[in-house]
Amino acid sequence: MLVMSTFLSPKGRVRILWRMLGFFGITLFIATATAAALNSTGVIGGSLGLLAGSVVAGWVLLSLDGRKPAALGFYLTKDSLPESFHGLVFGSLISMMVVGTMAMFGGITWVTEDGTVTAWIVGAGSALAWFAIPAAAEEALLRGYPLQALTEAYGPEVSVVTTAVAFGALHLWNPGVGVLEIVNVTVAGLLFGIVYVKTLSLWCVTAMHLGWNWVLGYAADVSVSGLDLIDAPLYEGSTSGGEWLGGGNFGPEGSVVATAVLLGATVWTLRSVRLVPNAAALRAGSLVASLSETDKSGD
């Protein structure tokens, strides 16, 4: 009985500790195997492995509760594309607010370089596809099964904060990282978590993440979380001024401008009545009902 109670709750569910350990164990195994099969240690190879591992692990754990793969949040319906578009626009607008405000105060500057408009447009599409993989991987890893399970057990406040802190921790070893940088990334994690809990859509959250990264990394051509990943033709961007404004080597995500914009977007999102699950998201059967309807089930 003691052994059973250690692994099972009074309701007969596998306790959340073991479910989470199972999720990350499966994810790590598949991610490592995928990276080895691809013979790649780069950003895309690692992200593909992490994405595959997180999605499969989420499906496995959800199946233990009799739920279908769509419950993870990547449901395949006619609503998937509009959800992605809305998220992409939202994330891009937030990022453009940061870039525009920083540029206004001299935190970002640009110089011209060789290139053509055609090359920029082609590069924009390629960059969008490139940035989509890491964004999807990080969202599936944190805002996929872990956020759902934590919300079901302890409520949305605990799940959103916990996954946001974990999101910040993922960036602790990035170049140029500091206290403000981690704070900003954590606030971004809060924003993404709230959006998922309110929409039940990993499409929307992933696209938001993608829009944020694409505007910084390609449209503005500056570092994303300390990484200079893609070069846009026609111009070269760089941060300038004090680190509090330009973000130093970490890029705009290390700026107080990002802090203000992200906090504002988070408060707006939390209070917004426009963000609700669509019919497809509700049919998918997520462990989360909605931010206002979540019923804590305990361990």
C-alpha positions in Angstrom: 0.0 0.0 0.0 2.8 2.4 0.8 4.5 1.7 -2.5 1.1 2.2 -4.3 0.4 5.5 -2.5 3.9 6.7 -3.4 3.2 6.4 -7.1 -0.6 6.8 -7.2 -2.9 9.5 -5.8 -6.1 8.6 -3.8 -8.0 9.0 -7.1 -5.8 6.3 -8.7 -3.8 8.8 -10.9 0.0 8.5 -11.3 1.3 11.3 -9.1 2.4 14.4 -10.9 6.0 14.1 -9.8 6.3 10.7 -11.7 4.4 12.0 -14.7 6.7 15.0 -15.0 9.8 12.8 -14.6 8.4 10.5 -17.2 7.7 13.4 -19.6 11.3 14.8 -19.3 12.8 11.3 -19.4 11.1 10.4 -22.6 11.8 13.9 -24.1 15.5 13.6 -23.3 15.8 10.1 -24.7 14.1 11.0 -28.0 15.9 14.4 -28.3 19.3 12.7 -27.8 18.5 9.9 -30.3 17.2 12.4 -32.9 20.2 14.6 -32.6 22.5 11.6 -33.0 20.5 10.3 -36.0 20.8 13.8 -37.6 24.4 14.0 -36.6 23.8 17.6 -35.6 24.7 19.6 -32.5 23.5 22.9 -34.0 20.5 25.0 -33.0 18.2 23.4 -35.6 19.3 19.8 -34.9 19.0 20.2 -31.2 15.6 21.9 -31.5 14.2 19.3 -33.9 15.2 16.6 -31.3 13.7 18.6 -28.5 10.5 19.2 -30.4 10.1 15.5 -31.4 10.8 14.4 -27.8 8.4 16.9 -26.2 5.6 16.1 -28.6 5.9 12.4 -28.3 6.3 12.5 -24.5 3.3 14.7 -24.3 1.2 12.3 -26.4 2.3 9.3 -24.3 1.5 11.0 -21.0 -1.9 12.3 -22.2 -2.8 8.9 -23.5 -2.5 7.6 -19.9 -5.5 9.8 -19.2 -7.4 8.5 -22.3 -6.8 11.7 -24.2 -6.0 12.1 -27.9 -2.8 13.7 -29.3 -4.7 16.8 -30.2 -5.0 17.5 -26.4 -1.4 18.7 -26.4 -2.5 21.9 -28.2 -1.2 21.2 -31.7 -4.6 20.1 -33.1 -4.8 19.8 -36.8 -8.0 21.5 -38.0 -9.1 24.4 -40.1 -8.6 26.6 -37.0 -4.9 25.9 -36.8 -3.9 28.4 -39.4 -5.9 31.3 -38.1 -4.7 30.6 -34.6 -1.1 30.7 -35.8 -1.7 33.9 -37.8 -3.2 35.7 -34.8 -0.3 34.6 -32.6 2.3 35.6 -35.2 0.8 39.1 -35.5 0.5 39.5 -31.7 4.1 38.4 -31.1 5.4 40.5 -33.9 3.6 43.6 -32.8 5.0 43.3 -29.2 8.5 42.9 -30.6 8.1 45.8 -33.0 7.0 48.0 -30.1 10.3 47.1 -28.3 12.4 47.7 -31.4 10.7 50.9 -32.3 10.9 52.4 -28.8 14.6 51.4 -28.5 15.4 53.0 -31.9 13.6 56.2 -30.9 15.9 56.6 -28.0 19.1 55.4 -29.8 19.1 51.9 -28.4 19.2 50.3 -31.8 21.0 51.6 -34.9 21.4 50.3 -38.5 24.0 50.7 -41.2 23.5 49.8 -44.9 25.1 46.8 -46.5 24.8 44.9 -49.8 21.7 43.2 -50.8 18.4 43.4 -52.7 14.8 43.6 -51.8 14.2 40.3 -53.5 16.9 38.7 -51.3 15.4 40.3 -48.2 11.9 38.8 -49.0 13.3 35.4 -49.7 15.4 35.6 -46.6 12.4 36.6 -44.6 10.5 33.5 -45.5 13.6 31.3 -44.8 14.1 33.0 -41.4 10.5 32.5 -40.5 10.8 28.8 -41.1 14.2 28.6 -39.3 12.9 30.4 -36.2 9.7 28.3 -36.1 11.6 25.1 -35.0 13.2 26.4 -31.8 10.0 28.3 -30.9 7.9 25.2 -31.3 10.4 23.1 -29.4 10.5 25.4 -26.4 6.8 25.8 -26.3 6.1 22.0 -26.5 8.7 21.5 -23.8 7.2 23.9 -21.3 3.7 25.1 -22.4 2.8 21.6 -23.7 2.3 18.8 -21.3 4.1 20.3 -18.2 1.9 23.4 -18.1 -1.3 21.3 -18.6 -0.4 18.8 -15.8 0.6 21.5 -13.4 -2.5 23.6 -14.1 -4.7 20.5 -13.5 -3.0 19.7 -10.2 -2.3 23.1 -8.7 -4.1 25.8 -10.8 -3.0 28.2 -13.5 -1.1 30.6 -11.2 1.4 27.9 -10.2 1.7 26.4 -13.6 2.2 29.7 -15.4 4.8 30.9 -12.9 6.6 27.6 -12.7 7.0 27.2 -16.5 8.0 30.9 -16.8 10.8 30.4 -14.3 11.9 27.3 -16.1 11.8 29.3 -19.4 14.1 31.9 -17.8 16.4 29.2 -16.5 16.8 27.7 -20.0 18.6 31.0 -21.0 21.0 31.1 -18.0 24.0 30.1 -20.2 23.3 32.3 -23.2 26.0 34.9 -24.1 25.6 38.2 -22.4 23.1 37.0 -19.9 22.5 39.0 -16.6 19.8 39.5 -14.1 17.6 41.9 -16.2 17.9 39.5 -19.2 16.6 36.6 -17.2 13.8 38.7 -15.7 12.7 39.7 -19.2 12.8 36.2 -20.5 10.8 35.0 -17.5 8.2 37.7 -18.1 7.9 36.6 -21.7 7.3 33.1 -20.3 4.5 34.4 -18.1 3.0 36.0 -21.2 3.2 32.8 -23.3 1.8 30.8 -20.4 -1.2 33.0 -19.9 -1.9 33.0 -23.6 -1.9 29.2 -23.6 -4.1 28.8 -20.6 -6.6 31.3 -22.1 -6.6 29.8 -25.7 -5.6 26.2 -25.2 -3.6 26.6 -28.4 0.1 25.7 -28.8 -0.3 27.0 -32.3 -1.0 30.5 -31.0 1.7 30.5 -28.4 4.3 29.1 -30.7 3.5 31.6 -33.4 3.7 34.4 -30.8 7.2 33.2 -29.8 8.1 32.9 -33.5 6.9 36.5 -34.3 8.9 37.9 -31.4 12.1 36.1 -32.4 11.7 36.8 -36.1 11.2 40.6 -35.7 14.3 40.8 -33.5 16.5 38.3 -35.3 15.6 39.1 -38.9 13.5 42.3 -39.4 15.7 44.3 -36.9 18.8 42.1 -37.5 20.0 42.1 -33.9 20.8 39.4 -31.4 18.0 37.1 -30.0 18.8 36.1 -26.4 22.5 36.8 -27.0 22.6 34.8 -30.2 23.3 36.4 -33.6 21.6 33.7 -35.6 20.6 35.1 -39.1 21.8 38.0 -41.1 19.4 40.1 -43.1 20.5 41.7 -46.4 20.3 45.5 -47.1 21.2 46.5 -43.5 23.0 45.5 -40.3 21.5 46.2 -36.9 23.3 46.7 -33.6 22.3 47.7 -30.1 23.9 50.9 -28.7 23.8 53.1 -25.6 23.9 51.8 -22.1 23.2 48.2 -21.5 20.0 49.2 -19.7 18.7 50.6 -23.0 20.4 48.5 -25.7 20.6 45.3 -23.8 24.3 44.8 -24.5 25.4 41.6 -26.1 22.1 39.9 -25.1 20.2 42.2 -27.5 16.8 43.9 -27.0 15.7 41.3 -24.5 18.2 42.8 -22.1 16.7 46.2 -22.3 14.4 48.0 -19.8 12.2 48.8 -22.8 11.5 45.1 -23.3 10.7 44.9 -19.6 8.1 47.6 -19.8 6.6 46.3 -23.1 6.4 42.7 -21.9 4.9 43.6 -18.6 2.3 45.8 -20.4 1.5 43.0 -22.8 1.2 40.5 -20.0 -1.2 42.6 -18.0 -3.3 43.3 -21.1 -3.4 39.6 -22.0 -4.4 38.6 -18.5 -7.3 41.1 -18.5 -8.4 40.6 -22.1 -11.7 39.0 -22.7 -10.9 38.5 -26.4 -8.6 35.5 -25.8 -10.8 32.5 -25.5 -10.5 28.9 -26.8 -12.0 28.2 -30.2 -14.2 25.2 -30.8 -11.3 23.0 -32.0 -9.2 23.8 -28.9 -12.1 22.8 -26.7 -12.8 19.6 -28.6 -9.1 18.6 -28.4 -9.6 17.8 -24.7 -6.7 19.6 -23.0 -6.1 19.0 -19.3 -6.7 22.7 -18.9 -10.3 24.1 -19.3 -9.5 27.9 -19.3 -8.0 30.4 -17.0 -11.3 31.1 -15.3 -12.7 27.5 -15.3 -9.7 25.5 -14.2 -10.5 23.0 -11.5 -7.6 22.0 -9.3 -7.5 18.2 -9.0 -4.6 17.9 -6.6 -1.7 15.5 -7.0 
